[in-house]
Structures are given as structure tokens and as C-alpha cells.
Amino acid sequence: MSALSAAFFHDEAATFAKLESLLWPEGPVCPHCGGMGRITNVTGGRMSLRRCGDGTKQFTVTVGTVFESSHVKLHL
Ligand SMILES: [Zn+2]
């Protein structure tokens, strides 16, 4: 099996899970306030979207990475 056979090269959800495990080993961290305690998942929107606190601060694990402004699906 090639290294390129890994699921995170073929499935966007798997790619988010892999990137989150690398960048957030202890769990999601808000890029706006650095907190971890008030983060919830946002359903029905972009993949792996999170919200911190009152809901005005939404983010994914790509914030602050080279993937942040990309319109290409993460696994590509
Ligand atoms: Zn926050």
C-alpha cells in the first residue's frame, strides 16, 4: 500500500480529521481567543465548522494555515 493510499488523501472528512489530530491533539482550539472550553460543532454549514462561545466566532482547523483561503476541497 502506498502512502498516498491513506484515507485522508481521498476523503475530505478524513482529511479534516487528520489535520485536526495533528493541529489540535488535545481537542479544538479557538483561533480567535485561544480557548477550548466553549467550542461546539456547527451543523448544516461548512465541513468541520466550529463555534466558540456565543456563536459569532466560527472557524475550522484550516484557519491560520495555507489551506485557510482555499476553495479547493481539503483532501485535494
Ligand atoms: Zn474563542
N, CA, C, O and the ligand as a Tripos MOL2 file, in Angstrom:
@<TRIPOS>MOLECULE
protein
  305   303    77     0     0
PROTEIN
NO_CHARGES

@<TRIPOS>ATOM
      1 N           0.8510   -1.1970    0.0000 N.3       1 MET1
      2 CA          0.0000    0.0000    0.0000 C.3       1 MET1
      3 C           0.8920    1.2550    0.0000 C.2       1 MET1
      4 O           1.8400    1.3560    0.7780 O.2       1 MET1
      5 N           0.5780    2.1760   -0.8590 N.am      2 SER2
      6 CA          1.3130    3.4330   -0.9480 C.3       2 SER2
      7 C           0.8840    4.3940    0.1560 C.2       2 SER2
      8 O          -0.2340    4.3100    0.6660 O.2       2 SER2
      9 N           1.7750    5.3010    0.5150 N.am      3 ALA3
     10 CA          1.4100    6.3470    1.4810 C.3       3 ALA3
     11 C           0.2450    7.1680    0.9380 C.2       3 ALA3
     12 O          -0.5460    7.7200    1.7030 O.2       3 ALA3
     13 N           0.1480    7.2440   -0.3800 N.am      4 LEU4
     14 CA         -0.9370    8.0050   -0.9970 C.3       4 LEU4
     15 C          -2.2690    7.2650   -0.9460 C.2       4 LEU4
     16 O          -3.2960    7.8060   -1.3580 O.2       4 LEU4
     17 N          -2.2580    6.0370   -0.4450 N.am      5 SER5
     18 CA         -3.5000    5.2800   -0.3060 C.3       5 SER5
     19 C          -4.2530    5.6660    0.9630 C.2       5 SER5
     20 O          -5.4050    5.2690    1.1350 O.2       5 SER5
     21 N          -3.6290    6.4250    1.8460 N.am      6 ALA6
     22 CA         -4.2680    6.8050    3.1100 C.3       6 ALA6
     23 C          -5.5850    7.5170    2.8500 C.2       6 ALA6
     24 O          -5.7200    8.2730    1.8880 O.2       6 ALA6
     25 N          -6.5520    7.2660    3.7220 N.am      7 ALA7
     26 CA         -7.8960    7.8130    3.5350 C.3       7 ALA7
     27 C          -7.8920    9.3350    3.4390 C.2       7 ALA7
     28 O          -8.6940    9.9200    2.7110 O.2       7 ALA7
     29 N          -6.9730    9.9770    4.1850 N.am      8 PHE8
     30 CA         -7.0200   11.4370    4.1970 C.3       8 PHE8
     31 C          -6.5440   12.0730    2.8990 C.2       8 PHE8
     32 O          -6.5690   13.2970    2.7710 O.2       8 PHE8
     33 N          -6.1130   11.2730    1.9400 N.am      9 PHE9
     34 CA         -5.8150   11.8050    0.6110 C.3       9 PHE9
     35 C          -7.0000   11.6310   -0.3390 C.2       9 PHE9
     36 O          -6.9420   12.0660   -1.4890 O.2       9 PHE9
     37 N          -8.0750   10.9960    0.1410 N.am     10 HIS10
     38 CA         -9.1830   10.6550   -0.7460 C.3      10 HIS10
     39 C         -10.5470   11.1080   -0.2510 C.2      10 HIS10
     40 O         -11.5060   11.1310   -1.0220 O.2      10 HIS10
     41 N         -10.6460   11.4630    1.0090 N.am     11 ASP11
     42 CA        -11.9370   11.7760    1.5970 C.3      11 ASP11
     43 C         -11.8080   13.0520    2.4210 C.2      11 ASP11
     44 O         -10.9740   13.1290    3.3240 O.2      11 ASP11
     45 N         -12.6320   14.0520    2.1120 N.am     12 GLU12
     46 CA        -12.4810   15.3580    2.7570 C.3      12 GLU12
     47 C         -12.6900   15.2710    4.2720 C.2      12 GLU12
     48 O         -11.9500   15.8930    5.0340 O.2      12 GLU12
     49 N         -13.6820   14.5120    4.7110 N.am     13 ALA13
     50 CA        -13.9280   14.3950    6.1490 C.3      13 ALA13
     51 C         -12.7380   13.7510    6.8450 C.2      13 ALA13
     52 O         -12.3560   14.1600    7.9410 O.2      13 ALA13
     53 N         -12.1590   12.7500    6.2080 N.am     14 ALA14
     54 CA        -10.9880   12.0870    6.7860 C.3      14 ALA14
     55 C          -9.8040   13.0400    6.8400 C.2      14 ALA14
     56 O          -8.9830   12.9720    7.7550 O.2      14 ALA14
     57 N          -9.7200   13.9260    5.8590 N.am     15 THR15
     58 CA         -8.6380   14.9030    5.8360 C.3      15 THR15
     59 C          -8.7860   15.9060    6.9690 C.2      15 THR15
     60 O          -7.8060   16.2570    7.6270 O.2      15 THR15
     61 N         -10.0160   16.3670    7.1980 N.am     16 PHE16
     62 CA        -10.2360   17.2660    8.3290 C.3      16 PHE16
     63 C          -9.8740   16.5680    9.6370 C.2      16 PHE16
     64 O          -9.2430   17.1630   10.5110 O.2      16 PHE16
     65 N         -10.2740   15.3130    9.7670 N.am     17 ALA17
     66 CA         -9.9830   14.5640   10.9980 C.3      17 ALA17
     67 C          -8.4720   14.4370   11.2000 C.2      17 ALA17
     68 O          -7.9790   14.5740   12.3190 O.2      17 ALA17
     69 N          -7.7450   14.1770   10.1180 N.am     18 LYS18
     70 CA         -6.2900   14.0310   10.2150 C.3      18 LYS18
     71 C          -5.6420   15.3620   10.5960 C.2      18 LYS18
     72 O          -4.7930   15.4140   11.4860 O.2      18 LYS18
     73 N          -6.0500   16.4420    9.9130 N.am     19 LEU19
     74 CA         -5.4640   17.7470   10.1990 C.3      19 LEU19
     75 C          -5.7750   18.1810   11.6290 C.2      19 LEU19
     76 O          -4.9290   18.7530   12.3160 O.2      19 LEU19
     77 N          -7.0110   17.8990   12.0680 N.am     20 GLU20
     78 CA         -7.3820   18.2410   13.4470 C.3      20 GLU20
     79 C          -6.5500   17.4470   14.4510 C.2      20 GLU20
     80 O          -6.1640   17.9820   15.4900 O.2      20 GLU20
     81 N          -6.2720   16.1880   14.1560 N.am     21 SER21
     82 CA         -5.4790   15.3720   15.0870 C.3      21 SER21
     83 C          -4.0440   15.8820   15.1730 C.2      21 SER21
     84 O          -3.3860   15.7430   16.2040 O.2      21 SER21
     85 N          -3.5700   16.4710   14.0850 N.am     22 LEU22
     86 CA         -2.2010   16.9990   14.0690 C.3      22 LEU22
     87 C          -2.1150   18.3630   14.7520 C.2      22 LEU22
     88 O          -1.1940   18.6160   15.5300 O.2      22 LEU22
     89 N          -3.0790   19.2410   14.4580 N.am     23 LEU23
     90 CA         -3.0110   20.6180   14.9620 C.3      23 LEU23
     91 C          -3.7060   20.8100   16.2970 C.2      23 LEU23
     92 O          -3.3810   21.7220   17.0570 O.2      23 LEU23
     93 N          -4.6780   19.9300   16.5760 N.am     24 TRP24
     94 CA         -5.4390   20.0220   17.8360 C.3      24 TRP24
     95 C          -5.3570   18.6990   18.5910 C.2      24 TRP24
     96 O          -6.3900   18.0680   18.8150 O.2      24 TRP24
     97 N          -4.1790   18.2630   18.9870 N.am     25 PRO25
     98 CA         -4.0610   16.9430   19.6330 C.3      25 PRO25
     99 C          -4.8560   16.8370   20.9290 C.2      25 PRO25
    100 O          -5.2330   15.7380   21.3350 O.2      25 PRO25
    101 N          -5.1150   17.9710   21.5850 N.am     26 GLU26
    102 CA         -5.8680   17.9380   22.8440 C.3      26 GLU26
    103 C          -7.3390   18.3000   22.6420 C.2      26 GLU26
    104 O          -8.1040   18.3570   23.6050 O.2      26 GLU26
    105 N          -7.7400   18.5500   21.3720 N.am     27 GLY27
    106 CA         -9.1070   18.9530   21.0770 C.3      27 GLY27
    107 C          -9.0910   20.3230   20.4140 C.2      27 GLY27
    108 O          -8.0600   20.9950   20.4030 O.2      27 GLY27
    109 N         -10.2400   20.7450   19.8560 N.am     28 PRO28
    110 CA        -10.3070   22.0200   19.1320 C.3      28 PRO28
    111 C          -9.8780   23.2180   19.9830 C.2      28 PRO28
    112 O         -10.2160   23.3250   21.1620 O.2      28 PRO28
    113 N          -9.1240   24.1090   19.3420 N.am     29 VAL29
    114 CA         -8.6680   25.3400   19.9920 C.3      29 VAL29
    115 C          -9.1700   26.5190   19.1630 C.2      29 VAL29
    116 O          -8.9560   26.5640   17.9520 O.2      29 VAL29
    117 N          -9.8310   27.4610   19.8050 N.am     30 CYS30
    118 CA        -10.3480   28.6310   19.0980 C.3      30 CYS30
    119 C          -9.1870   29.5120   18.6400 C.2      30 CYS30
    120 O          -8.3630   29.9240   19.4560 O.2      30 CYS30
    121 N          -9.1160   29.8060   17.3250 N.am     31 PRO31
    122 CA         -8.0270   30.6510   16.8330 C.3      31 PRO31
    123 C          -8.2260   32.1260   17.1850 C.2      31 PRO31
    124 O          -7.3180   32.9410   17.0200 O.2      31 PRO31
    125 N          -9.4230   32.4570   17.6690 N.am     32 HIS32
    126 CA         -9.7160   33.8530   17.9880 C.3      32 HIS32
    127 C          -9.3220   34.2020   19.4210 C.2      32 HIS32
    128 O          -8.7530   35.2650   19.6690 O.2      32 HIS32
    129 N          -9.6260   33.3000   20.3700 N.am     33 CYS33
    130 CA         -9.3410   33.6110   21.7690 C.3      33 CYS33
    131 C          -8.3990   32.6090   22.4270 C.2      33 CYS33
    132 O          -7.9680   32.8110   23.5630 O.2      33 CYS33
    133 N          -8.0760   31.5150   21.7040 N.am     34 GLY34
    134 CA         -7.1720   30.5150   22.2640 C.3      34 GLY34
    135 C          -7.8340   29.5690   23.2510 C.2      34 GLY34
    136 O          -7.1740   28.7120   23.8390 O.2      34 GLY34
    137 N          -9.1410   29.7260   23.4320 N.am     35 GLY35
    138 CA         -9.8490   28.8950   24.4000 C.3      35 GLY35
    139 C         -10.2700   27.5520   23.8290 C.2      35 GLY35
    140 O         -10.3260   27.3650   22.6140 O.2      35 GLY35
    141 N         -10.5660   26.6180   24.7270 N.am     36 MET36
    142 CA        -11.0160   25.2920   24.3360 C.3      36 MET36
    143 C         -12.3590   24.9300   24.9750 C.2      36 MET36
    144 O         -13.0130   23.9730   24.5580 O.2      36 MET36
    145 N         -12.7580   25.6870   25.9690 N.am     37 GLY37
    146 CA        -13.8720   25.2720   26.8010 C.3      37 GLY37
    147 C         -15.2600   25.5740   26.2890 C.2      37 GLY37
    148 O         -16.2310   25.0210   26.8060 O.2      37 GLY37
    149 N         -15.3940   26.4340   25.2900 N.am     38 ARG38
    150 CA        -16.7380   26.8420   24.8520 C.3      38 ARG38
    151 C         -16.9520   26.5570   23.3750 C.2      38 ARG38
    152 O         -17.7240   27.2520   22.7140 O.2      38 ARG38
    153 N         -16.2750   25.5430   22.8510 N.am     39 ILE39
    154 CA        -16.3600   25.2400   21.4220 C.3      39 ILE39
    155 C         -17.4080   24.1690   21.1680 C.2      39 ILE39
    156 O         -17.4380   23.1350   21.8350 O.2      39 ILE39
    157 N         -18.2770   24.4390   20.1820 N.am     40 THR40
    158 CA        -19.2860   23.4620   19.7800 C.3      40 THR40
    159 C         -19.2160   23.2830   18.2720 C.2      40 THR40
    160 O         -18.7080   24.1430   17.5520 O.2      40 THR40
    161 N         -19.7360   22.1490   17.8050 N.am     41 ASN41
    162 CA        -19.7900   21.8830   16.3750 C.3      41 ASN41
    163 C         -20.9480   22.6530   15.7620 C.2      41 ASN41
    164 O         -22.0010   22.7990   16.3820 O.2      41 ASN41
    165 N         -20.7510   23.1490   14.5330 N.am     42 VAL42
    166 CA        -21.8070   23.8260   13.7870 C.3      42 VAL42
    167 C         -22.2840   22.8610   12.7100 C.2      42 VAL42
    168 O         -21.5080   22.4450   11.8500 O.2      42 VAL42
    169 N         -23.5560   22.5110   12.7630 N.am     43 THR43
    170 CA        -24.0800   21.5620   11.7780 C.3      43 THR43
    171 C         -24.7930   22.3010   10.6560 C.2      43 THR43
    172 O         -25.3200   23.3950   10.8570 O.2      43 THR43
    173 N         -24.8040   21.7010    9.4840 N.am     44 GLY44
    174 CA        -25.5220   22.2590    8.3570 C.3      44 GLY44
    175 C         -24.7440   23.3000    7.5720 C.2      44 GLY44
    176 O         -25.2670   23.8730    6.6170 O.2      44 GLY44
    177 N         -23.4990   23.5520    7.9620 N.am     45 GLY45
    178 CA        -22.6820   24.5350    7.2630 C.3      45 GLY45
    179 C         -21.4810   23.8750    6.6240 C.2      45 GLY45
    180 O         -21.5620   22.7350    6.1660 O.2      45 GLY45
    181 N         -20.3930   24.5670    6.5910 N.am     46 ARG46
    182 CA        -19.1640   24.0180    6.0320 C.3      46 ARG46
    183 C         -18.6770   22.8420    6.8750 C.2      46 ARG46
    184 O         -18.9750   22.7470    8.0660 O.2      46 ARG46
    185 N         -17.9390   21.9690    6.2480 N.am     47 MET47
    186 CA        -17.4420   20.7840    6.9310 C.3      47 MET47
    187 C         -16.5400   21.1620    8.1040 C.2      47 MET47
    188 O         -15.6900   22.0460    7.9980 O.2      47 MET47
    189 N         -16.7480   20.4690    9.2260 N.am     48 SER48
    190 CA        -15.9060   20.6140   10.4230 C.3      48 SER48
    191 C         -15.8990   22.0390   10.9720 C.2      48 SER48
    192 O         -14.9250   22.4720   11.5870 O.2      48 SER48
    193 N         -16.9920   22.7610   10.7440 N.am     49 LEU49
    194 CA        -17.0910   24.1230   11.2490 C.3      49 LEU49
    195 C         -17.3570   24.0980   12.7570 C.2      49 LEU49
    196 O         -18.1730   23.3140   13.2410 O.2      49 LEU49
    197 N         -16.6680   24.9530   13.4780 N.am     50 ARG50
    198 CA        -16.8090   25.0410   14.9380 C.3      50 ARG50
    199 C         -17.2130   26.4580   15.3040 C.2      50 ARG50
    200 O         -17.0310   27.4040   14.5380 O.2      50 ARG50
    201 N         -17.7630   26.5680   16.4930 N.am     51 ARG51
    202 CA        -18.1890   27.8610   17.0100 C.3      51 ARG51
    203 C         -17.6410   27.9950   18.4120 C.2      51 ARG51
    204 O         -17.5870   27.0260   19.1700 O.2      51 ARG51
    205 N         -17.2320   29.2150   18.7500 N.am     52 CYS52
    206 CA        -16.7240   29.4670   20.0910 C.3      52 CYS52
    207 C         -17.6660   30.4300   20.8050 C.2      52 CYS52
    208 O         -18.0160   31.4840   20.2750 O.2      52 CYS52
    209 N         -18.0620   30.0610   21.9850 N.am     53 GLY53
    210 CA        -18.8740   30.9500   22.8100 C.3      53 GLY53
    211 C         -20.2320   31.2440   22.2400 C.2      53 GLY53
    212 O         -20.9990   30.3240   21.9570 O.2      53 GLY53
    213 N         -20.5480   32.5230   22.0630 N.am     54 ASP54
    214 CA        -21.9090   32.9210   21.6950 C.3      54 ASP54
    215 C         -22.2430   32.7050   20.2200 C.2      54 ASP54
    216 O         -23.3510   33.0350   19.7950 O.2      54 ASP54
    217 N         -21.3280   32.1670   19.4360 N.am     55 GLY55
    218 CA        -21.6450   31.8420   18.0590 C.3      55 GLY55
    219 C         -21.1830   32.8470   17.0400 C.2      55 GLY55
    220 O         -21.3460   32.6150   15.8420 O.2      55 GLY55
    221 N         -20.6120   33.9510   17.4630 N.am     56 THR56
    222 CA        -20.1650   34.9440   16.4970 C.3      56 THR56
    223 C         -18.7850   34.6050   15.9360 C.2      56 THR56
    224 O         -18.3630   35.1740   14.9290 O.2      56 THR56
    225 N         -18.0950   33.6920   16.5780 N.am     57 LYS57
    226 CA        -16.7560   33.3100   16.1330 C.3      57 LYS57
    227 C         -16.7700   31.8790   15.6260 C.2      57 LYS57
    228 O         -16.7230   30.9230   16.4010 O.2      57 LYS57
    229 N         -16.8370   31.7510   14.2730 N.am     58 GLN58
    230 CA        -16.8260   30.4190   13.6910 C.3      58 GLN58
    231 C         -15.4980   30.1750   13.0070 C.2      58 GLN58
    232 O         -14.8570   31.1070   12.5210 O.2      58 GLN58
    233 N         -15.0830   28.8990   12.9710 N.am     59 PHE59
    234 CA        -13.7720   28.5910   12.3950 C.3      59 PHE59
    235 C         -13.6760   27.1070   12.0890 C.2      59 PHE59
    236 O         -14.4720   26.3020   12.5720 O.2      59 PHE59
    237 N         -12.6910   26.7650   11.2830 N.am     60 THR60
    238 CA        -12.3110   25.3660   11.0910 C.3      60 THR60
    239 C         -10.8250   25.2610   11.4140 C.2      60 THR60
    240 O         -10.1680   26.2630   11.6940 O.2      60 THR60
    241 N         -10.3070   24.0430   11.3740 N.am     61 VAL61
    242 CA         -8.8980   23.8130   11.6970 C.3      61 VAL61
    243 C          -7.9670   24.4600   10.6690 C.2      61 VAL61
    244 O          -6.7670   24.5780   10.9170 O.2      61 VAL61
    245 N          -8.5050   24.8820    9.5130 N.am     62 THR62
    246 CA         -7.6480   25.4610    8.4800 C.3      62 THR62
    247 C          -7.2730   26.9170    8.7450 C.2      62 THR62
    248 O          -6.3820   27.4540    8.0870 O.2      62 THR62
    249 N          -7.9450   27.5610    9.7020 N.am     63 VAL63
    250 CA         -7.6310   28.9660   10.0000 C.3      63 VAL63
    251 C          -6.1680   29.0890   10.4260 C.2      63 VAL63
    252 O          -5.7060   28.3880   11.3260 O.2      63 VAL63
    253 N          -5.4620   29.9850    9.7680 N.am     64 GLY64
    254 CA         -4.0570   30.2060   10.0930 C.3      64 GLY64
    255 C          -3.1070   29.2680    9.3650 C.2      64 GLY64
    256 O          -1.8950   29.3180    9.5790 O.2      64 GLY64
    257 N          -3.6570   28.4050    8.4980 N.am     65 THR65
    258 CA         -2.8050   27.5110    7.7110 C.3      65 THR65
    259 C          -2.8580   27.9360    6.2400 C.2      65 THR65
    260 O          -3.6300   28.8220    5.8730 O.2      65 THR65
    261 N          -2.0430   27.3080    5.4130 N.am     66 VAL66
    262 CA         -2.0530   27.6130    3.9800 C.3      66 VAL66
    263 C          -3.3740   27.2210    3.3270 C.2      66 VAL66
    264 O          -3.6580   27.6420    2.2060 O.2      66 VAL66
    265 N          -4.1840   26.4210    4.0160 N.am     67 PHE67
    266 CA         -5.4560   25.9750    3.4560 C.3      67 PHE67
    267 C          -6.5960   26.9460    3.7210 C.2      67 PHE67
    268 O          -7.6920   26.7710    3.1880 O.2      67 PHE67
    269 N          -6.3560   27.9580    4.5310 N.am     68 GLU68
    270 CA         -7.4460   28.8000    5.0280 C.3      68 GLU68
    271 C          -8.3160   29.4100    3.9370 C.2      68 GLU68
    272 O          -9.5430   29.3440    4.0240 O.2      68 GLU68
    273 N          -7.7150   29.9950    2.9220 N.am     69 SER69
    274 CA         -8.4930   30.7030    1.9030 C.3      69 SER69
    275 C          -8.7390   29.8770    0.6520 C.2      69 SER69
    276 O          -9.2680   30.3820   -0.3390 O.2      69 SER69
    277 N          -8.3560   28.6110    0.6970 N.am     70 SER70
    278 CA         -8.5000   27.7590   -0.4840 C.3      70 SER70
    279 C          -9.9520   27.4150   -0.7510 C.2      70 SER70
    280 O         -10.7250   27.1860    0.1790 O.2      70 SER70
    281 N         -10.3200   27.3800   -2.0230 N.am     71 HIS71
    282 CA        -11.6490   26.9440   -2.4150 C.3      71 HIS71
    283 C         -11.6140   25.4960   -2.8980 C.2      71 HIS71
    284 O         -12.6390   24.9260   -3.2750 O.2      71 HIS71
    285 N         -10.4260   24.9200   -2.8800 N.am     72 VAL72
    286 CA        -10.2710   23.5200   -3.2880 C.3      72 VAL72
    287 C         -10.5640   22.6390   -2.0790 C.2      72 VAL72
    288 O         -10.1470   22.9510   -0.9640 O.2      72 VAL72
    289 N         -11.2710   21.5520   -2.2980 N.am     73 LYS73
    290 CA        -11.5780   20.6660   -1.1810 C.3      73 LYS73
    291 C         -10.2810   20.1980   -0.5160 C.2      73 LYS73
    292 O          -9.2800   19.9380   -1.1840 O.2      73 LYS73
    293 N         -10.3240   20.0980    0.7980 N.am     74 LEU74
    294 CA         -9.1140   19.8890    1.5760 C.3      74 LEU74
    295 C          -8.3410   18.6350    1.1730 C.2      74 LEU74
    296 O          -7.1110   18.6550    1.1680 O.2      74 LEU74
    297 N          -9.0170   17.5660    0.8430 N.am     75 HIS75
    298 CA         -8.3080   16.3260    0.5090 C.3      75 HIS75
    299 C          -7.5830   16.4060   -0.8300 C.2      75 HIS75
    300 O          -6.7070   15.5880   -1.1120 O.2      75 HIS75
    301 N          -7.9460   17.3970   -1.6620 N.am     76 LEU76
    302 CA         -7.2800   17.5530   -2.9580 C.3      76 LEU76
    303 C          -5.9990   18.3600   -2.8170 C.2      76 LEU76
    304 O          -5.3040   18.5920   -3.8060 O.2      76 LEU76
    305 ZN        -12.8740   31.7990   21.1210 Zn       77 ZN77
@<TRIPOS>BOND
     1     1     2 1
     2     2     3 1
     3     3     4 2
     4     3     5 am
     5     5     6 1
     6     6     7 1
     7     7     8 2
     8     7     9 am
     9     9    10 1
    10    10    11 1
    11    11    12 2
    12    11    13 am
    13    13    14 1
    14    14    15 1
    15    15    16 2
    16    15    17 am
    17    17    18 1
    18    18    19 1
    19    19    20 2
    20    19    21 am
    21    21    22 1
    22    22    23 1
    23    23    24 2
    24    23    25 am
    25    25    26 1
    26    26    27 1
    27    27    28 2
    28    27    29 am
    29    29    30 1
    30    30    31 1
    31    31    32 2
    32    31    33 am
    33    33    34 1
    34    34    35 1
    35    35    36 2
    36    35    37 am
    37    37    38 1
    38    38    39 1
    39    39    40 2
    40    39    41 am
    41    41    42 1
    42    42    43 1
    43    43    44 2
    44    43    45 am
    45    45    46 1
    46    46    47 1
    47    47    48 2
    48    47    49 am
    49    49    50 1
    50    50    51 1
    51    51    52 2
    52    51    53 am
    53    53    54 1
    54    54    55 1
    55    55    56 2
    56    55    57 am
    57    57    58 1
    58    58    59 1
    59    59    60 2
    60    59    61 am
    61    61    62 1
    62    62    63 1
    63    63    64 2
    64    63    65 am
    65    65    66 1
    66    66    67 1
    67    67    68 2
    68    67    69 am
    69    69    70 1
    70    70    71 1
    71    71    72 2
    72    71    73 am
    73    73    74 1
    74    74    75 1
    75    75    76 2
    76    75    77 am
    77    77    78 1
    78    78    79 1
    79    79    80 2
    80    79    81 am
    81    81    82 1
    82    82    83 1
    83    83    84 2
    84    83    85 am
    85    85    86 1
    86    86    87 1
    87    87    88 2
    88    87    89 am
    89    89    90 1
    90    90    91 1
    91    91    92 2
    92    91    93 am
    93    93    94 1
    94    94    95 1
    95    95    96 2
    96    95    97 am
    97    97    98 1
    98    98    99 1
    99    99   100 2
   100    99   101 am
   101   101   102 1
   102   102   103 1
   103   103   104 2
   104   103   105 am
   105   105   106 1
   106   106   107 1
   107   107   108 2
   108   107   109 am
   109   109   110 1
   110   110   111 1
   111   111   112 2
   112   111   113 am
   113   113   114 1
   114   114   115 1
   115   115   116 2
   116   115   117 am
   117   117   118 1
   118   118   119 1
   119   119   120 2
   120   119   121 am
   121   121   122 1
   122   122   123 1
   123   123   124 2
   124   123   125 am
   125   125   126 1
   126   126   127 1
   127   127   128 2
   128   127   129 am
   129   129   130 1
   130   130   131 1
   131   131   132 2
   132   131   133 am
   133   133   134 1
   134   134   135 1
   135   135   136 2
   136   135   137 am
   137   137   138 1
   138   138   139 1
   139   139   140 2
   140   139   141 am
   141   141   142 1
   142   142   143 1
   143   143   144 2
   144   143   145 am
   145   145   146 1
   146   146   147 1
   147   147   148 2
   148   147   149 am
   149   149   150 1
   150   150   151 1
   151   151   152 2
   152   151   153 am
   153   153   154 1
   154   154   155 1
   155   155   156 2
   156   155   157 am
   157   157   158 1
   158   158   159 1
   159   159   160 2
   160   159   161 am
   161   161   162 1
   162   162   163 1
   163   163   164 2
   164   163   165 am
   165   165   166 1
   166   166   167 1
   167   167   168 2
   168   167   169 am
   169   169   170 1
   170   170   171 1
   171   171   172 2
   172   171   173 am
   173   173   174 1
   174   174   175 1
   175   175   176 2
   176   175   177 am
   177   177   178 1
   178   178   179 1
   179   179   180 2
   180   179   181 am
   181   181   182 1
   182   182   183 1
   183   183   184 2
   184   183   185 am
   185   185   186 1
   186   186   187 1
   187   187   188 2
   188   187   189 am
   189   189   190 1
   190   190   191 1
   191   191   192 2
   192   191   193 am
   193   193   194 1
   194   194   195 1
   195   195   196 2
   196   195   197 am
   197   197   198 1
   198   198   199 1
   199   199   200 2
   200   199   201 am
   201   201   202 1
   202   202   203 1
   203   203   204 2
   204   203   205 am
   205   205   206 1
   206   206   207 1
   207   207   208 2
   208   207   209 am
   209   209   210 1
   210   210   211 1
   211   211   212 2
   212   211   213 am
   213   213   214 1
   214   214   215 1
   215   215   216 2
   216   215   217 am
   217   217   218 1
   218   218   219 1
   219   219   220 2
   220   219   221 am
   221   221   222 1
   222   222   223 1
   223   223   224 2
   224   223   225 am
   225   225   226 1
   226   226   227 1
   227   227   228 2
   228   227   229 am
   229   229   230 1
   230   230   231 1
   231   231   232 2
   232   231   233 am
   233   233   234 1
   234   234   235 1
   235   235   236 2
   236   235   237 am
   237   237   238 1
   238   238   239 1
   239   239   240 2
   240   239   241 am
   241   241   242 1
   242   242   243 1
   243   243   244 2
   244   243   245 am
   245   245   246 1
   246   246   247 1
   247   247   248 2
   248   247   249 am
   249   249   250 1
   250   250   251 1
   251   251   252 2
   252   251   253 am
   253   253   254 1
   254   254   255 1
   255   255   256 2
   256   255   257 am
   257   257   258 1
   258   258   259 1
   259   259   260 2
   260   259   261 am
   261   261   262 1
   262   262   263 1
   263   263   264 2
   264   263   265 am
   265   265   266 1
   266   266   267 1
   267   267   268 2
   268   267   269 am
   269   269   270 1
   270   270   271 1
   271   271   272 2
   272   271   273 am
   273   273   274 1
   274   274   275 1
   275   275   276 2
   276   275   277 am
   277   277   278 1
   278   278   279 1
   279   279   280 2
   280   279   281 am
   281   281   282 1
   282   282   283 1
   283   283   284 2
   284   283   285 am
   285   285   286 1
   286   286   287 1
   287   287   288 2
   288   287   289 am
   289   289   290 1
   290   290   291 1
   291   291   292 2
   292   291   293 am
   293   293   294 1
   294   294   295 1
   295   295   296 2
   296   295   297 am
   297   297   298 1
   298   298   299 1
   299   299   300 2
   300   299   301 am
   301   301   302 1
   302   302   303 1
   303   303   304 2
@<TRIPOS>SUBSTRUCTURE
     1 MET1         2 RESIDUE 1 A MET
     2 SER2         6 RESIDUE 1 A SER
     3 ALA3        10 RESIDUE 1 A ALA
     4 LEU4        14 RESIDUE 1 A LEU
     5 SER5        18 RESIDUE 1 A SER
     6 ALA6        22 RESIDUE 1 A ALA
     7 ALA7        26 RESIDUE 1 A ALA
     8 PHE8        30 RESIDUE 1 A PHE
     9 PHE9        34 RESIDUE 1 A PHE
    10 HIS10       38 RESIDUE 1 A HIS
    11 ASP11       42 RESIDUE 1 A ASP
    12 GLU12       46 RESIDUE 1 A GLU
    13 ALA13       50 RESIDUE 1 A ALA
    14 ALA14       54 RESIDUE 1 A ALA
    15 THR15       58 RESIDUE 1 A THR
    16 PHE16       62 RESIDUE 1 A PHE
    17 ALA17       66 RESIDUE 1 A ALA
    18 LYS18       70 RESIDUE 1 A LYS
    19 LEU19       74 RESIDUE 1 A LEU
    20 GLU20       78 RESIDUE 1 A GLU
    21 SER21       82 RESIDUE 1 A SER
    22 LEU22       86 RESIDUE 1 A LEU
    23 LEU23       90 RESIDUE 1 A LEU
    24 TRP24       94 RESIDUE 1 A TRP
    25 PRO25       98 RESIDUE 1 A PRO
    26 GLU26      102 RESIDUE 1 A GLU
    27 GLY27      106 RESIDUE 1 A GLY
    28 PRO28      110 RESIDUE 1 A PRO
    29 VAL29      114 RESIDUE 1 A VAL
    30 CYS30      118 RESIDUE 1 A CYS
    31 PRO31      122 RESIDUE 1 A PRO
    32 HIS32      126 RESIDUE 1 A HIS
    33 CYS33      130 RESIDUE 1 A CYS
    34 GLY34      134 RESIDUE 1 A GLY
    35 GLY35      138 RESIDUE 1 A GLY
    36 MET36      142 RESIDUE 1 A MET
    37 GLY37      146 RESIDUE 1 A GLY
    38 ARG38      150 RESIDUE 1 A ARG
    39 ILE39      154 RESIDUE 1 A ILE
    40 THR40      158 RESIDUE 1 A THR
    41 ASN41      162 RESIDUE 1 A ASN
    42 VAL42      166 RESIDUE 1 A VAL
    43 THR43      170 RESIDUE 1 A THR
    44 GLY44      174 RESIDUE 1 A GLY
    45 GLY45      178 RESIDUE 1 A GLY
    46 ARG46      182 RESIDUE 1 A ARG
    47 MET47      186 RESIDUE 1 A MET
    48 SER48      190 RESIDUE 1 A SER
    49 LEU49      194 RESIDUE 1 A LEU
    50 ARG50      198 RESIDUE 1 A ARG
    51 ARG51      202 RESIDUE 1 A ARG
    52 CYS52      206 RESIDUE 1 A CYS
    53 GLY53      210 RESIDUE 1 A GLY
    54 ASP54      214 RESIDUE 1 A ASP
    55 GLY55      218 RESIDUE 1 A GLY
    56 THR56      222 RESIDUE 1 A THR
    57 LYS57      226 RESIDUE 1 A LYS
    58 GLN58      230 RESIDUE 1 A GLN
    59 PHE59      234 RESIDUE 1 A PHE
    60 THR60      238 RESIDUE 1 A THR
    61 VAL61      242 RESIDUE 1 A VAL
    62 THR62      246 RESIDUE 1 A THR
    63 VAL63      250 RESIDUE 1 A VAL
    64 GLY64      254 RESIDUE 1 A GLY
    65 THR65      258 RESIDUE 1 A THR
    66 VAL66      262 RESIDUE 1 A VAL
    67 PHE67      266 RESIDUE 1 A PHE
    68 GLU68      270 RESIDUE 1 A GLU
    69 SER69      274 RESIDUE 1 A SER
    70 SER70      278 RESIDUE 1 A SER
    71 HIS71      282 RESIDUE 1 A HIS
    72 VAL72      286 RESIDUE 1 A VAL
    73 LYS73      290 RESIDUE 1 A LYS
    74 LEU74      294 RESIDUE 1 A LEU
    75 HIS75      298 RESIDUE 1 A HIS
    76 LEU76      302 RESIDUE 1 A LEU
    77 ZN77       305 GROUP 0 **** ****
